[in-house]
Amino acid sequence: MFVLAEGAAPLVDPGSADGAFSLLWLVIVLPLLGAAILLVGAPLAKGRLDKQGHLLGAALPVLSFVLSLVMFFALLGRSSDDRQVSQHLYTWFQAGGLKVGADLLYDPLSALFMLLITGVGSLIHIYSIGYMEHDERRRRFFGYLNLFIAAMLTLVMSANYLGVFLGWEGVGLASYLLIGFWQYKHSAAAAAKKAFILNRVGDIGLSLAVALFFATFGTTDFTTISANAGKASEGTMTALGLLLLLAACGKSAQVPLQSWLLDAMEGPTPVSALIHAATMVTAGVYLVVRSNFVFDYAPHARTAVVVVATVTLLWGAVIGCGKDDIKKVLAGSTMSQIGYMMLGAGLGVAGYPFAIFHLLTHGFFKANMFLGAGSVMHGMDDDVDMRHYGALSRAMPVTFLTFAMGYLAIIGFPGFSGFWSKDKIIEVALTQNWLVGVLAMIGAGITGFYMTRLMLMTFFSQKRWADGVHPHESPRVMTVPLIVLAALSVLGGVMLIGNWIADFLEPVTGHPLEENPALPAVVNSVIVVVIVAVGVALAWYLFQRQEVPREAPQNVSFVTRAARSELYGNEINDGLVVRPGGRLVGGLTLFDRHGVDGVVEGTALGVGGSGSVLRMVQTGFVRSYALSLLAGAVLVVVALLAVNLK
């Protein structure tokens, strides 16, 4: 069990929204309006939106980003104890003792998420103008993207758990629509259904948590629950923490609800970037950090978060080593990196700010690499198999250089954003539990291996292009977002200067107690860099010094087969859940058909048979009734004589 430092203070009563903050609601409404116009209002425009709708869809998130940026600087101008602002829009519903308002909360945590969602989301929208240029349903695609942004903003800006749940379900709906956007492909339709169903499993956790919050505290409001969290029993808080963890596992693709994430690559590449970098998979991390006042009173639940996160960061890294599909390598990487974020969140008040720090830097370099993968696919006739690439660095120089910035960031090359954010999580993990810290270091080494493998197979090694394929650079509307994201991948580490990220988030996550680190920060970083270098060197030896076959070898080790099969996650789910569930449903169906229906139908048949017999007596003929009376009278007389004779 992890016994973590105390120090997270309850949320203070936020001030009312005034000045720039009075436009808080508009940040959500702008992309929501775009979704409504592009999806519902398009028929009224008589086809004009089919040609120009994508421009509207791209412009509205940009406006939301501008508003978010203005409010962020306004928040910076306030003192640290005055950085929580609320906005009451209207009473959502009231039933008995439950009154829920459509309320927004703007504080340091929601401010950072708003910048990430609208900023990276806007770049993905702009990139999509070029990527989806020839798609006949482009207007609908941008409508779904706008809906995704609006739902995620609702999730991170709500002041209560019911508002979070509304955004949570909106993100689930939008992801279903976007993953299955090319629904004429069976694989895309199946992937969308799989993501939707697995996320519903996690949603059960959040819905039960919301009910338990109300039963325990009489409200779902963050501020009230935070102020009274210490009054609830540890058992109740543990139950709440575990339910929230279940919800986070679904949205953030943590073991055991991770199997939908790689299948979700069937959607258009901008969707992959949006889901993995700025929206859906970060929702679980947000939920745990936002609920720090729950986990600070539930050490067993925190331990469960750490265990799940550690398993997941290794699980995703191993999967990344075995895939040849460039997008699925990056998807395995996302699973692993989200594991690091969840690990930071599970480490409590000392790890909360660094979980968010890594979430932000990951948003930059993962969006960069996913969009870079889309650029590679654009130049390679939509081929996703890295074994068909090679030597693309000269053919696609902008894509190569920008992708390289993301690569250096994710492996933790000194000076790049990932170096600062991931090392801080490992440092805190080592301080609290050396085994978890060592496993996190091993995960960093595996990351160095599989990401170097991706770089070498795609941009270096020998040329393995198919005949007729002519790699070419993407248009500027696609490369400019790559350049911006590459710059952020390099510079994102500035948030650690002067410990700014921890100080800025302190009103939400609390102030950690002083702890003696297991290793000095410099020593910790040197060890991690050496471990990563070993992974990089091994990948260079296997995939640069040796020839890469165009077809995947079949005679491979069990470990390689397991990595290719995603560590048999689908088979495990099938064996433990799907088939037993199917048999259970089949048994219940059989019992219902032959048991319940048998009793009901048998009773009906019995009543019907009795009626048929009685109907034979009720003939309707007077002579029959008279004969019956005579027979009855004779029987009575005979019975009386028999009694008297005795």
CORUR-V622021 format. One line per field, one symbol per residue. ss: DSSP state (H for helix, E for strand, - for the rest). psi: psi as a letter, one per 30 degrees, with the letter a starting at -180 (. if undefined). A space follows every 50 residues. Layout:
# CORUR-V622021
ss=???
psi=???
This chain:
# CORUR-V622021
ss=--------------EE--HHHHHHHHHHHHHHHHHHHHH--HHHH--HHH HHHHHHHHHHHHHHHHHHHHHHHHHH---HHH-EEEEEEEEEEEE--EEE EEEEEEEHHHHHHHHHHHHHHHHHHHHHHHH------HHHHHHHHHHHHH HHHHHHHE-EHHHHHHHHHHHHHHHHHHH------HHHHHHHHHHHHHHH HHHHHHHHHHHHHHHHH---EHHHHHHHHHH--HHHHHHHHHHHHHHHHH H--------HHHHHHH--HHHHHHHHHH-HHHHHHHHHHH-HHHH---HH HHHHHHHHHHHHHHHHHHHHHH--EHHHHHHHHHHHHHHHHHHHHH-HHH -HHHHHHHHHHHHHHHHHHHHHHHHHHHH-----EHHH--------HHHH HHHHHHHHHHH-----HHHHHHHHHHHHHHHH-HHHHHHHHHHHHHHHHH HHHHHHHHH----------------HHHHHHHHHHHHHHHHHHHHHHHHH HHHHHHHHH-----------HHHHHHHHHHHHHHHHHHHHHHH------- -------HHHHHHH-HHHHHHHHHHHHHHHHHHHHHHHHHHHHHHHHHHH HHHHHHHHHHHHHHHHH----HHHHHHHHHHHHHHHHHHHHHHHH-
psi=kkjlklfjllkljlllklbfffgeffeeeeeeeeeeefeefeeffhfeff efeeeeeeeeeeeeeeeeeeeeeeeffllfghhkkljkeljelkjbgkkk likkkjaeeeeeeeeeeeeeeeeeeeefeeegegkfheeeeeeeeeeeee eeeeeffkglfeeeeeeeeeeeeeeeeeegeiffkeeeeeeeeeeeeefe eefeeeeeeeeeeeeefglgkeeeeefgefflleeeeeeeeeeeeeeeee eghkkghfffeefffflkeeeeeeefefceffeeeeeeeegffeffgiee eeeeeeeeeeeeeeeeeeefffkfjeefeeeeeeeeeeeeeeeeeffaff feefeeeeeeeeeefeeeeeeeeeeeeefhhgkfjffgbkhfeefieeee eeeeeeeeeefhkkflefeeeeeeeeeeeeeejeeeeeeeeeeeeeeeee eeeeeefefbalkhklkfkjkllllefefeeeeeeeeeeeffffffkghe eeeefefefljklkkjkekkeeeeeeeeeeeeeeeeeeeeeefeflkjkf kkkeilleeeeeeeghhheeeeeeefeeeeeeeeeeeeeeeeefdeeeee eeeeeeeeeeeeeeffeiffkeeeeeeeeeeeeeeeeeeeeeeee.
